[in-house]
Amino acid sequence: MYYLLLYDVVDDFVNRRAPYRQEHLKLITEAHQRGELLMQVITFWKSMAAIRRVAGRDLDRAVVDDAARAVLIDCDTCVTHSKILLAKEQISHSLPRGESG
């Protein structure tokens, strides 16, 4: 059996998740021990130019923050780019704030 967890970044998410964090970590650890854990991160960007500002010349190279890399067992070195068509009203709710939004 596989589970799909979808996360939205919301204001004050660190404090809002606090009551669930220990149970969540327990479930993740158990799934990892059974070999059932795969994490995929999907980011939304306004343009390839925005990606270039972060990734540099090699757009297929995964850019993983040192803090994230420190807690991961393994991570991909390459990324896949896809174009996704969203309805206009969905875009404002789907894109995170900041560089990628």
Distance bins in CASP14 RR format, pairs under 12 A and 6 or more apart:
PFRMAT RR
TARGET T0000
AUTHOR 0000-0000-0000
RMODE 2
METHOD distances of the structure
MODEL  1
1 31 0 0 0 0 0 1 0 0 0 0 0
1 34 0 0 0 0 0 1 0 0 0 0 0
1 36 0 0 0 0 1 0 0 0 0 0 0
2 31 0 0 0 0 1 0 0 0 0 0 0
2 34 0 0 0 0 0 1 0 0 0 0 0
2 35 0 0 0 0 0 1 0 0 0 0 0
2 36 1 0 0 1 0 0 0 0 0 0 0
2 37 0 0 0 0 1 0 0 0 0 0 0
2 38 0 0 0 0 1 0 0 0 0 0 0
2 40 0 0 0 0 0 1 0 0 0 0 0
3 24 0 0 0 0 0 1 0 0 0 0 0
3 27 0 0 0 0 1 0 0 0 0 0 0
3 28 0 0 0 0 0 1 0 0 0 0 0
3 30 0 0 0 0 0 1 0 0 0 0 0
3 31 0 0 0 0 1 0 0 0 0 0 0
3 36 0 0 0 0 1 0 0 0 0 0 0
3 37 0 0 0 0 1 0 0 0 0 0 0
3 38 0 0 0 0 0 1 0 0 0 0 0
3 39 0 0 0 0 0 1 0 0 0 0 0
4 38 0 0 0 0 0 1 0 0 0 0 0
4 39 0 0 0 0 0 1 0 0 0 0 0
4 40 0 0 0 0 1 0 0 0 0 0 0
4 42 0 0 0 0 0 1 0 0 0 0 0
5 20 0 0 0 0 0 1 0 0 0 0 0
5 24 0 0 0 0 1 0 0 0 0 0 0
5 27 0 0 0 0 1 0 0 0 0 0 0
5 28 0 0 0 0 1 0 0 0 0 0 0
5 31 0 0 0 0 0 1 0 0 0 0 0
5 37 0 0 0 0 0 1 0 0 0 0 0
5 38 0 0 0 0 0 1 0 0 0 0 0
5 39 0 0 0 0 1 0 0 0 0 0 0
5 40 0 0 0 0 0 1 0 0 0 0 0
5 41 0 0 0 0 0 1 0 0 0 0 0
6 40 0 0 0 0 0 1 0 0 0 0 0
6 41 0 0 0 0 0 1 0 0 0 0 0
6 42 0 0 0 0 1 0 0 0 0 0 0
6 94 0 0 0 0 0 1 0 0 0 0 0
7 13 0 0 0 0 1 0 0 0 0 0 0
7 16 0 0 0 0 0 1 0 0 0 0 0
7 17 0 0 0 0 1 0 0 0 0 0 0
7 24 0 0 0 0 0 1 0 0 0 0 0
7 39 0 0 0 0 0 1 0 0 0 0 0
7 40 0 0 0 0 0 1 0 0 0 0 0
7 41 0 0 0 0 1 0 0 0 0 0 0
7 42 0 0 0 0 1 0 0 0 0 0 0
7 43 0 0 0 0 0 1 0 0 0 0 0
7 96 0 0 0 0 0 1 0 0 0 0 0
8 16 0 0 0 0 0 1 0 0 0 0 0
8 17 0 0 0 0 0 1 0 0 0 0 0
8 42 0 0 0 0 0 1 0 0 0 0 0
8 44 0 0 0 0 0 1 0 0 0 0 0
8 93 0 0 0 0 1 0 0 0 0 0 0
8 94 0 0 0 0 1 0 0 0 0 0 0
8 95 0 0 0 0 0 1 0 0 0 0 0
8 96 0 0 0 0 1 0 0 0 0 0 0
8 97 0 0 0 0 0 1 0 0 0 0 0
9 16 0 0 0 0 0 1 0 0 0 0 0
9 17 0 0 0 0 0 1 0 0 0 0 0
9 41 0 0 0 0 0 1 0 0 0 0 0
9 43 0 0 0 0 0 1 0 0 0 0 0
9 44 0 0 0 0 0 1 0 0 0 0 0
9 93 0 0 0 0 0 1 0 0 0 0 0
9 94 0 0 0 0 0 1 0 0 0 0 0
9 95 0 0 0 0 0 1 0 0 0 0 0
9 96 1 0 1 0 0 0 0 0 0 0 0
9 97 0 0 0 0 1 0 0 0 0 0 0
9 98 0 0 0 0 0 1 0 0 0 0 0
9 100 0 0 0 0 0 1 0 0 0 0 0
9 101 0 0 0 0 0 1 0 0 0 0 0
10 16 1 0 0 1 0 0 0 0 0 0 0
10 17 0 0 0 0 1 0 0 0 0 0 0
10 93 0 0 0 0 0 1 0 0 0 0 0
10 96 0 0 0 0 1 0 0 0 0 0 0
10 97 0 0 0 0 0 1 0 0 0 0 0
11 96 0 0 0 0 0 1 0 0 0 0 0
11 97 0 0 0 0 1 0 0 0 0 0 0
12 18 0 0 0 0 0 1 0 0 0 0 0
13 20 0 0 0 0 0 1 0 0 0 0 0
13 21 0 0 0 0 0 1 0 0 0 0 0
13 96 0 0 0 0 0 1 0 0 0 0 0
14 20 0 0 0 0 0 1 0 0 0 0 0
14 21 0 0 0 0 1 0 0 0 0 0 0
15 21 0 0 0 0 0 1 0 0 0 0 0
17 23 0 0 0 0 0 1 0 0 0 0 0
17 24 1 0 0 1 0 0 0 0 0 0 0
17 25 0 0 0 0 0 1 0 0 0 0 0
18 24 0 0 0 0 0 1 0 0 0 0 0
18 25 0 0 0 0 0 1 0 0 0 0 0
20 26 0 0 0 0 0 1 0 0 0 0 0
20 27 0 0 0 0 1 0 0 0 0 0 0
20 28 0 0 0 0 0 1 0 0 0 0 0
21 27 0 0 0 0 0 1 0 0 0 0 0
21 28 0 0 0 0 0 1 0 0 0 0 0
22 28 0 0 0 0 0 1 0 0 0 0 0
22 29 0 0 0 0 0 1 0 0 0 0 0
23 29 0 0 0 0 0 1 0 0 0 0 0
23 30 0 0 0 0 0 1 0 0 0 0 0
24 30 0 0 0 0 0 1 0 0 0 0 0
24 31 0 0 0 0 0 1 0 0 0 0 0
25 31 0 0 0 0 0 1 0 0 0 0 0
25 32 0 0 0 0 0 1 0 0 0 0 0
25 37 0 0 0 0 0 1 0 0 0 0 0
25 71 0 0 0 0 0 1 0 0 0 0 0
26 32 0 0 0 0 0 1 0 0 0 0 0
26 33 0 0 0 0 0 1 0 0 0 0 0
27 33 0 0 0 0 0 1 0 0 0 0 0
27 34 0 0 0 0 0 1 0 0 0 0 0
27 36 0 0 0 0 0 1 0 0 0 0 0
27 37 0 0 0 0 1 0 0 0 0 0 0
28 34 0 0 0 0 0 1 0 0 0 0 0
28 35 0 0 0 0 0 1 0 0 0 0 0
28 36 0 0 0 0 1 0 0 0 0 0 0
28 37 1 0 0 1 0 0 0 0 0 0 0
28 38 0 0 0 0 0 1 0 0 0 0 0
28 39 0 0 0 0 1 0 0 0 0 0 0
28 71 0 0 0 0 0 1 0 0 0 0 0
28 73 0 0 0 0 0 1 0 0 0 0 0
29 35 0 0 0 0 0 1 0 0 0 0 0
29 36 0 0 0 0 0 1 0 0 0 0 0
29 37 0 0 0 0 1 0 0 0 0 0 0
29 73 0 0 0 0 0 1 0 0 0 0 0
30 36 0 0 0 0 1 0 0 0 0 0 0
30 37 0 0 0 0 1 0 0 0 0 0 0
31 37 1 0 1 0 0 0 0 0 0 0 0
31 38 0 0 0 0 1 0 0 0 0 0 0
31 39 0 0 0 0 0 1 0 0 0 0 0
32 38 0 0 0 0 1 0 0 0 0 0 0
32 39 0 0 0 0 1 0 0 0 0 0 0
32 72 0 0 0 0 0 1 0 0 0 0 0
32 73 1 0 0 1 0 0 0 0 0 0 0
32 74 0 0 0 0 0 1 0 0 0 0 0
33 73 0 0 0 0 0 1 0 0 0 0 0
35 73 0 0 0 0 0 1 0 0 0 0 0
37 72 0 0 0 0 0 1 0 0 0 0 0
37 73 0 0 0 0 1 0 0 0 0 0 0
37 74 0 0 0 0 0 1 0 0 0 0 0
38 72 0 0 0 0 0 1 0 0 0 0 0
38 73 0 0 0 0 0 1 0 0 0 0 0
38 74 0 0 0 0 0 1 0 0 0 0 0
38 75 0 0 0 0 0 1 0 0 0 0 0
38 76 0 0 0 0 0 1 0 0 0 0 0
39 64 0 0 0 0 0 1 0 0 0 0 0
39 68 0 0 0 0 0 1 0 0 0 0 0
39 71 0 0 0 0 0 1 0 0 0 0 0
39 72 0 0 0 0 1 0 0 0 0 0 0
39 73 0 0 0 0 1 0 0 0 0 0 0
39 74 0 0 0 0 0 1 0 0 0 0 0
39 75 0 0 0 0 1 0 0 0 0 0 0
39 76 0 0 0 0 0 1 0 0 0 0 0
40 62 0 0 0 0 0 1 0 0 0 0 0
40 75 0 0 0 0 0 1 0 0 0 0 0
40 76 0 0 0 0 1 0 0 0 0 0 0
40 79 0 0 0 0 0 1 0 0 0 0 0
40 80 0 0 0 0 0 1 0 0 0 0 0
41 62 0 0 0 0 1 0 0 0 0 0 0
41 63 0 0 0 0 0 1 0 0 0 0 0
41 64 0 0 0 0 1 0 0 0 0 0 0
41 65 0 0 0 0 0 1 0 0 0 0 0
41 68 0 0 0 0 1 0 0 0 0 0 0
41 72 0 0 0 0 0 1 0 0 0 0 0
41 75 0 0 0 0 1 0 0 0 0 0 0
41 76 0 0 0 0 1 0 0 0 0 0 0
41 79 0 0 0 0 1 0 0 0 0 0 0
41 80 0 0 0 0 0 1 0 0 0 0 0
41 96 0 0 0 0 0 1 0 0 0 0 0
41 100 0 0 0 0 0 1 0 0 0 0 0
42 79 0 0 0 0 0 1 0 0 0 0 0
42 80 0 0 0 0 1 0 0 0 0 0 0
42 81 0 0 0 0 0 1 0 0 0 0 0
42 82 0 0 0 0 1 0 0 0 0 0 0
42 84 0 0 0 0 1 0 0 0 0 0 0
42 94 0 0 0 0 0 1 0 0 0 0 0
42 95 0 0 0 0 0 1 0 0 0 0 0
42 96 0 0 0 0 0 1 0 0 0 0 0
42 100 0 0 0 0 0 1 0 0 0 0 0
43 50 0 0 0 0 0 1 0 0 0 0 0
43 51 0 0 0 0 1 0 0 0 0 0 0
43 54 0 0 0 0 1 0 0 0 0 0 0
43 55 0 0 0 0 0 1 0 0 0 0 0
43 62 0 0 0 0 0 1 0 0 0 0 0
43 63 0 0 0 0 0 1 0 0 0 0 0
43 64 0 0 0 0 0 1 0 0 0 0 0
43 79 0 0 0 0 1 0 0 0 0 0 0
43 80 0 0 0 0 0 1 0 0 0 0 0
43 81 0 0 0 0 0 1 0 0 0 0 0
43 82 0 0 0 0 0 1 0 0 0 0 0
43 84 0 0 0 0 0 1 0 0 0 0 0
43 94 0 0 0 0 0 1 0 0 0 0 0
43 95 0 0 0 0 1 0 0 0 0 0 0
43 96 1 0 0 1 0 0 0 0 0 0 0
43 98 0 0 0 0 0 1 0 0 0 0 0
43 99 0 0 0 0 1 0 0 0 0 0 0
43 100 1 0 1 0 0 0 0 0 0 0 0
43 101 0 0 0 0 1 0 0 0 0 0 0
44 50 0 0 0 0 0 1 0 0 0 0 0
44 51 0 0 0 0 0 1 0 0 0 0 0
44 81 0 0 0 0 0 1 0 0 0 0 0
44 82 0 0 0 0 0 1 0 0 0 0 0
44 83 0 0 0 0 0 1 0 0 0 0 0
44 84 1 0 0 1 0 0 0 0 0 0 0
44 86 0 0 0 0 1 0 0 0 0 0 0
44 90 0 0 0 0 0 1 0 0 0 0 0
44 91 0 0 0 0 1 0 0 0 0 0 0
44 92 0 0 0 0 0 1 0 0 0 0 0
44 93 0 0 0 0 0 1 0 0 0 0 0
44 94 1 0 0 1 0 0 0 0 0 0 0
44 95 1 0 1 0 0 0 0 0 0 0 0
44 96 1 0 0 1 0 0 0 0 0 0 0
44 97 0 0 0 0 0 1 0 0 0 0 0
44 98 0 0 0 0 0 1 0 0 0 0 0
44 99 0 0 0 0 0 1 0 0 0 0 0
44 100 1 0 0 1 0 0 0 0 0 0 0
44 101 1 0 0 1 0 0 0 0 0 0 0
45 51 1 0 1 0 0 0 0 0 0 0 0
45 52 0 0 0 0 1 0 0 0 0 0 0
45 53 0 0 0 0 1 0 0 0 0 0 0
45 54 0 0 0 0 1 0 0 0 0 0 0
45 55 0 0 0 0 0 1 0 0 0 0 0
45 59 0 0 0 0 0 1 0 0 0 0 0
45 63 0 0 0 0 0 1 0 0 0 0 0
45 79 0 0 0 0 0 1 0 0 0 0 0
45 81 0 0 0 0 1 0 0 0 0 0 0
45 82 0 0 0 0 0 1 0 0 0 0 0
45 83 0 0 0 0 0 1 0 0 0 0 0
45 84 0 0 0 0 0 1 0 0 0 0 0
45 94 0 0 0 0 0 1 0 0 0 0 0
45 95 0 0 0 0 1 0 0 0 0 0 0
45 96 0 0 0 0 1 0 0 0 0 0 0
45 98 0 0 0 0 0 1 0 0 0 0 0
45 99 0 0 0 0 1 0 0 0 0 0 0
45 100 1 0 1 0 0 0 0 0 0 0 0
45 101 1 0 0 1 0 0 0 0 0 0 0
46 52 0 0 0 0 0 1 0 0 0 0 0
46 53 0 0 0 0 0 1 0 0 0 0 0
46 86 0 0 0 0 0 1 0 0 0 0 0
46 91 0 0 0 0 1 0 0 0 0 0 0
46 94 0 0 0 0 0 1 0 0 0 0 0
46 95 1 0 0 1 0 0 0 0 0 0 0
46 96 0 0 0 0 0 1 0 0 0 0 0
46 97 0 0 0 0 0 1 0 0 0 0 0
46 98 0 0 0 0 1 0 0 0 0 0 0
46 99 0 0 0 0 1 0 0 0 0 0 0
46 100 1 0 0 1 0 0 0 0 0 0 0
46 101 1 0 1 0 0 0 0 0 0 0 0
47 53 0 0 0 0 1 0 0 0 0 0 0
47 54 0 0 0 0 0 1 0 0 0 0 0
47 59 0 0 0 0 0 1 0 0 0 0 0
47 81 0 0 0 0 0 1 0 0 0 0 0
47 83 0 0 0 0 0 1 0 0 0 0 0
47 95 0 0 0 0 0 1 0 0 0 0 0
47 99 0 0 0 0 0 1 0 0 0 0 0
47 100 0 0 0 0 0 1 0 0 0 0 0
47 101 0 0 0 0 0 1 0 0 0 0 0
48 54 0 0 0 0 0 1 0 0 0 0 0
48 55 0 0 0 0 1 0 0 0 0 0 0
48 56 0 0 0 0 0 1 0 0 0 0 0
48 59 1 0 0 1 0 0 0 0 0 0 0
48 60 0 0 0 0 0 1 0 0 0 0 0
48 81 1 0 0 1 0 0 0 0 0 0 0
48 83 0 0 0 0 0 1 0 0 0 0 0
49 55 0 0 0 0 0 1 0 0 0 0 0
49 56 0 0 0 0 0 1 0 0 0 0 0
49 59 0 0 0 0 0 1 0 0 0 0 0
49 99 0 0 0 0 0 1 0 0 0 0 0
49 100 0 0 0 0 0 1 0 0 0 0 0
50 56 0 0 0 0 0 1 0 0 0 0 0
50 59 0 0 0 0 0 1 0 0 0 0 0
50 81 0 0 0 0 0 1 0 0 0 0 0
50 95 0 0 0 0 0 1 0 0 0 0 0
50 96 0 0 0 0 0 1 0 0 0 0 0
50 98 0 0 0 0 1 0 0 0 0 0 0
50 99 1 0 0 1 0 0 0 0 0 0 0
50 100 1 0 0 1 0 0 0 0 0 0 0
50 101 1 0 0 1 0 0 0 0 0 0 0
51 57 0 0 0 0 0 1 0 0 0 0 0
51 58 0 0 0 0 0 1 0 0 0 0 0
51 59 1 0 1 0 0 0 0 0 0 0 0
51 60 0 0 0 0 0 1 0 0 0 0 0
51 61 0 0 0 0 0 1 0 0 0 0 0
51 62 0 0 0 0 0 1 0 0 0 0 0
51 63 0 0 0 0 1 0 0 0 0 0 0
51 79 0 0 0 0 1 0 0 0 0 0 0
51 81 1 0 0 1 0 0 0 0 0 0 0
51 99 0 0 0 0 1 0 0 0 0 0 0
51 100 0 0 0 0 1 0 0 0 0 0 0
51 101 0 0 0 0 0 1 0 0 0 0 0
52 58 0 0 0 0 1 0 0 0 0 0 0
52 59 1 0 0 1 0 0 0 0 0 0 0
52 60 0 0 0 0 0 1 0 0 0 0 0
52 61 0 0 0 0 0 1 0 0 0 0 0
52 63 0 0 0 0 0 1 0 0 0 0 0
52 81 0 0 0 0 0 1 0 0 0 0 0
52 99 0 0 0 0 0 1 0 0 0 0 0
53 59 0 0 0 0 0 1 0 0 0 0 0
53 63 0 0 0 0 0 1 0 0 0 0 0
53 98 0 0 0 0 0 1 0 0 0 0 0
53 99 1 0 0 1 0 0 0 0 0 0 0
53 100 0 0 0 0 0 1 0 0 0 0 0
54 61 0 0 0 0 0 1 0 0 0 0 0
54 62 0 0 0 0 0 1 0 0 0 0 0
54 63 1 0 1 0 0 0 0 0 0 0 0
54 64 0 0 0 0 0 1 0 0 0 0 0
54 65 0 0 0 0 0 1 0 0 0 0 0
54 79 0 0 0 0 0 1 0 0 0 0 0
54 98 0 0 0 0 0 1 0 0 0 0 0
54 99 1 0 0 1 0 0 0 0 0 0 0
54 100 0 0 0 0 1 0 0 0 0 0 0
55 61 1 0 1 0 0 0 0 0 0 0 0
55 62 0 0 0 0 1 0 0 0 0 0 0
55 63 1 0 1 0 0 0 0 0 0 0 0
55 64 0 0 0 0 0 1 0 0 0 0 0
55 78 0 0 0 0 0 1 0 0 0 0 0
55 79 0 0 0 0 1 0 0 0 0 0 0
55 81 0 0 0 0 0 1 0 0 0 0 0
55 99 0 0 0 0 0 1 0 0 0 0 0
55 100 0 0 0 0 0 1 0 0 0 0 0
56 63 0 0 0 0 1 0 0 0 0 0 0
58 77 0 0 0 0 0 1 0 0 0 0 0
58 78 0 0 0 0 1 0 0 0 0 0 0
58 79 0 0 0 0 1 0 0 0 0 0 0
59 78 0 0 0 0 1 0 0 0 0 0 0
59 79 1 0 0 1 0 0 0 0 0 0 0
59 80 0 0 0 0 0 1 0 0 0 0 0
59 81 1 0 0 1 0 0 0 0 0 0 0
60 76 0 0 0 0 0 1 0 0 0 0 0
60 77 0 0 0 0 1 0 0 0 0 0 0
60 78 1 0 1 0 0 0 0 0 0 0 0
60 79 1 0 1 0 0 0 0 0 0 0 0
60 80 0 0 0 0 1 0 0 0 0 0 0
60 81 1 0 0 1 0 0 0 0 0 0 0
61 75 0 0 0 0 0 1 0 0 0 0 0
61 76 0 0 0 0 1 0 0 0 0 0 0
61 77 1 0 0 1 0 0 0 0 0 0 0
61 78 1 0 0 1 0 0 0 0 0 0 0
61 79 1 0 0 1 0 0 0 0 0 0 0
61 80 0 0 0 0 0 1 0 0 0 0 0
61 81 0 0 0 0 0 1 0 0 0 0 0
62 68 0 0 0 0 0 1 0 0 0 0 0
62 69 0 0 0 0 1 0 0 0 0 0 0
62 72 0 0 0 0 0 1 0 0 0 0 0
62 74 0 0 0 0 0 1 0 0 0 0 0
62 75 1 0 0 1 0 0 0 0 0 0 0
62 76 1 0 1 0 0 0 0 0 0 0 0
62 77 1 0 1 0 0 0 0 0 0 0 0
62 78 1 0 1 0 0 0 0 0 0 0 0
62 79 1 0 1 0 0 0 0 0 0 0 0
62 80 0 0 0 0 1 0 0 0 0 0 0
62 81 0 0 0 0 0 1 0 0 0 0 0
63 69 0 0 0 0 0 1 0 0 0 0 0
63 75 0 0 0 0 0 1 0 0 0 0 0
63 76 0 0 0 0 0 1 0 0 0 0 0
63 77 0 0 0 0 0 1 0 0 0 0 0
63 78 0 0 0 0 0 1 0 0 0 0 0
63 79 0 0 0 0 1 0 0 0 0 0 0
63 99 0 0 0 0 0 1 0 0 0 0 0
63 100 0 0 0 0 0 1 0 0 0 0 0
64 70 0 0 0 0 1 0 0 0 0 0 0
64 71 0 0 0 0 0 1 0 0 0 0 0
64 72 1 0 0 1 0 0 0 0 0 0 0
64 74 0 0 0 0 0 1 0 0 0 0 0
64 75 1 0 1 0 0 0 0 0 0 0 0
64 76 0 0 0 0 1 0 0 0 0 0 0
64 77 0 0 0 0 1 0 0 0 0 0 0
64 78 0 0 0 0 0 1 0 0 0 0 0
64 79 0 0 0 0 1 0 0 0 0 0 0
65 71 0 0 0 0 0 1 0 0 0 0 0
65 72 0 0 0 0 0 1 0 0 0 0 0
65 75 0 0 0 0 0 1 0 0 0 0 0
66 72 0 0 0 0 0 1 0 0 0 0 0
66 75 0 0 0 0 0 1 0 0 0 0 0
68 74 0 0 0 0 0 1 0 0 0 0 0
68 75 1 0 0 1 0 0 0 0 0 0 0
69 75 1 0 0 1 0 0 0 0 0 0 0
69 76 0 0 0 0 0 1 0 0 0 0 0
69 77 0 0 0 0 0 1 0 0 0 0 0
84 90 0 0 0 0 1 0 0 0 0 0 0
84 91 0 0 0 0 1 0 0 0 0 0 0
84 94 0 0 0 0 1 0 0 0 0 0 0
84 95 0 0 0 0 0 1 0 0 0 0 0
85 91 0 0 0 0 0 1 0 0 0 0 0
85 94 0 0 0 0 0 1 0 0 0 0 0
86 92 0 0 0 0 1 0 0 0 0 0 0
86 93 0 0 0 0 1 0 0 0 0 0 0
86 94 1 0 0 1 0 0 0 0 0 0 0
86 95 0 0 0 0 1 0 0 0 0 0 0
87 93 0 0 0 0 0 1 0 0 0 0 0
87 94 0 0 0 0 1 0 0 0 0 0 0
88 94 0 0 0 0 0 1 0 0 0 0 0
88 95 0 0 0 0 0 1 0 0 0 0 0
91 101 0 0 0 0 1 0 0 0 0 0 0
92 101 0 0 0 0 1 0 0 0 0 0 0
93 101 0 0 0 0 0 1 0 0 0 0 0
94 100 0 0 0 0 0 1 0 0 0 0 0
94 101 0 0 0 0 1 0 0 0 0 0 0
95 101 1 0 1 0 0 0 0 0 0 0 0
END
